[in-house]
Amino acid sequence: MAAEFGEPCIVEFGTSLGISTMYMAASCHDAIVYTMEGCPETSEIAEKNFQEAGIKNIISLTGSFDQLLPLIRKEAGSPGLVFIDGNHRKAL
């Protein structure tokens, strides 16, 4: 899907350790992958994974999706692909 629909950019909600992020970035070299993760510790592990893999077309952001999405939209415009796997809040 990333290779077919990823350009001009891909937006991922929920980086986790970055495995899906790296697959999308590797399959669509001409697109930038913007990925958001709410947990700083998890985001740090993902960024190390990106560096070790040598993948350069990933922009990793840490924080609330509500705060980060407007920044991404301003920077990147309309994405070709959106992958949602994050913000797993449960009602109490």
C-alpha positions in Angstrom: 0.0 0.0 0.0 2.8 2.4 0.8 4.5 1.9 -2.6 1.2 2.4 -4.4 -0.4 5.3 -2.4 2.4 6.7 -0.2 3.4 9.8 -2.2 3.8 12.6 -1.4 3.9 11.5 2.2 2.7 9.0 4.7 1.3 9.8 8.1 1.4 7.1 10.8 -0.5 7.4 14.1 1.3 5.2 16.6 5.0 4.5 15.9 5.5 1.9 18.6 9.0 0.4 18.0 8.9 1.6 14.3 8.7 -1.7 12.5 5.7 -0.7 10.3 7.2 2.7 9.9 10.4 1.2 8.4 8.5 -1.1 6.1 6.5 1.9 4.7 9.6 4.1 4.4 11.6 1.4 2.7 8.9 0.6 0.2 8.3 4.3 -0.8 11.7 6.0 -1.0 10.3 9.2 -2.6 7.8 9.8 0.3 8.5 11.2 3.7 6.9 9.2 6.5 5.7 11.3 9.4 5.2 9.1 12.4 3.8 10.0 15.8 4.2 8.3 19.2 2.8 9.4 22.5 5.2 7.5 24.7 8.7 9.2 24.9 10.5 6.0 25.9 9.0 4.0 23.0 9.7 6.8 20.6 13.3 6.8 21.6 13.6 3.1 20.9 12.0 3.6 17.5 14.4 6.4 16.6 17.3 4.1 17.4 15.8 1.5 15.2 15.5 4.0 12.3 19.2 5.0 12.7 20.4 1.4 12.9 18.4 0.5 9.8 19.8 3.6 7.9 16.4 4.8 6.8 16.5 8.5 6.1 12.9 9.4 5.0 11.3 9.2 8.4 10.3 12.1 10.6 9.6 10.9 14.1 7.5 13.1 16.4 6.7 12.5 20.0 3.6 13.8 21.8 -0.2 14.0 21.6 -1.7 13.3 18.2 -4.1 16.2 18.8 -1.1 18.6 19.0 1.1 17.0 16.3 -1.4 16.5 13.5 -1.9 20.2 12.8 1.9 20.6 12.6 2.2 17.7 10.1 -0.7 19.0 8.0 0.9 22.5 7.8 4.3 21.0 6.9 3.2 18.1 4.6 -0.2 18.9 3.2 -2.4 16.0 2.3 -0.9 12.6 2.7 -1.2 9.8 0.2 -1.5 7.2 2.9 -2.6 7.3 6.6 -1.8 4.4 8.8 -3.6 4.4 12.2 -2.5 2.2 15.1 -2.3 4.4 18.1 -4.0 6.4 20.8 -5.3 3.3 22.6 -7.2 5.1 25.3 -9.8 3.3 27.3 -12.8 4.9 29.0 -12.8 4.6 32.8 
